[in-house]
Amino acid sequence: MNGGVCIAPNKCRCKPGYVGNSCHKDVALMMVESMDPPQLQYYWTTFRQETGEKYKDLFIKSIEQQNKQAQEYVIAIVIASSISEAKRANTTDIPGSDGVPSERTEVS
């Protein structure tokens, strides 16, 4: 049921999100409707065991990639800021760089 594969009587390998002897219980629905703490703990634990371990390595790789991209972004911002500061430092020493044209003398 619900895409599960039965491997023995009353024992099935359920797709993520389903539990039970025949994969007939929707974990999300059970988490919403149940008020029984032991039942909620069972469904949560079962769901985490079925999904958490399968995606743990993928999740860790994703976080590592995001951290690397964030570091590269910060480095790019620092470089761009440094270049901008250097340009400002160089142009303030040049006459007329303040936006006001400097006086020119013509040679005859």
C-alpha atoms as one frame of an Amber mdcrd trajectory, in Angstrom:
protein
   0.000   0.000   0.000   1.187   3.600  -0.679   4.164   2.364  -2.673   5.559
   0.127   0.068   7.143  -3.246  -0.644   6.163  -6.141   1.634   9.112  -8.315
   2.583   7.309 -10.670   4.975   3.829 -11.108   6.440   2.929  -7.864   8.240
   6.353  -6.414   7.426   6.793  -3.863   4.651   9.424  -1.365   3.617   7.473
   1.830   3.355   8.153   4.904   1.283   9.103   7.980   3.323   6.048   9.435
   4.989   4.263   6.122   5.576   4.495   3.568   8.360   2.639   0.508   9.582
   2.566  -3.205   8.808   1.243  -2.454   5.320   2.401   1.184   4.927  -1.157
   2.300   5.494  -0.477   5.101   7.975   0.465   8.571   6.751   3.022   9.950
   9.218   2.131  13.597   8.578  -1.544  12.919   9.182  -0.794  10.905  12.317
   1.411  13.717  13.663  -1.469  16.179  13.206  -4.299  14.026  14.504  -2.729
  12.050  17.334  -2.681  13.326  20.909  -0.961  10.242  22.303   2.683  11.054
  23.236   4.012   7.466  22.903   2.334   7.143  19.503   3.720  10.480  18.361
   7.193   9.484  19.537   6.925   6.193  17.651   5.870   7.839  14.396   8.461
  10.600  14.687  11.249   8.147  15.461  10.208   5.795  12.673   9.978   8.641
  10.173  13.401  10.005  11.167  14.990   6.562  10.930  13.553   6.048   7.464
  14.385   9.472   6.084  17.095  10.998   8.250  19.811   8.440   7.694  19.139
   8.288   3.965  19.583  12.020   3.520  22.153  12.789   6.209  25.181  12.720
   3.878  23.337  14.741   1.238  22.362  17.313   3.876  25.956  17.590   5.140
  27.273  18.043   1.571  24.650  20.715   0.948  25.650  22.642   4.084  29.344
  22.370   3.206  28.636  23.690  -0.311  26.574  26.585   1.070  29.355  27.445
   3.535  31.931  27.420   0.727  29.737  29.691  -1.416  29.229  32.057   1.522
  32.995  32.250   2.098  33.602  32.937  -1.595  30.940  35.650  -1.506  32.549
  37.320   1.511  35.965  37.183  -0.173  34.492  38.773  -3.317  32.897  41.549
  -1.243  36.173  42.222   0.587  38.100  42.367  -2.701  35.521  44.657  -4.317
  35.556  46.909  -1.258  39.359  47.040  -1.269  39.441  47.945  -4.959  36.835
  50.635  -4.410  38.798  52.087  -1.490  42.016  52.041  -3.520  40.332  53.868
  -6.401  38.975  56.492  -4.020  42.394  56.938  -2.425  44.072  57.375  -5.820
  41.545  59.840  -7.236  41.467  62.201  -4.260  45.150  63.051  -4.817  44.582
  64.087  -8.448  43.649  67.746  -9.075  40.114  68.007 -10.375  39.111  64.592
  -9.105  36.591  66.131  -6.740  34.264  66.769  -9.644  35.380  70.378 -10.084
  37.349  70.957 -13.288  40.857  72.161 -12.631  42.113  75.355 -14.238  43.970
  74.790 -17.441  46.648  76.961 -18.840  47.063  76.998 -22.533  50.486  76.972
 -24.055  50.965  79.100 -27.170
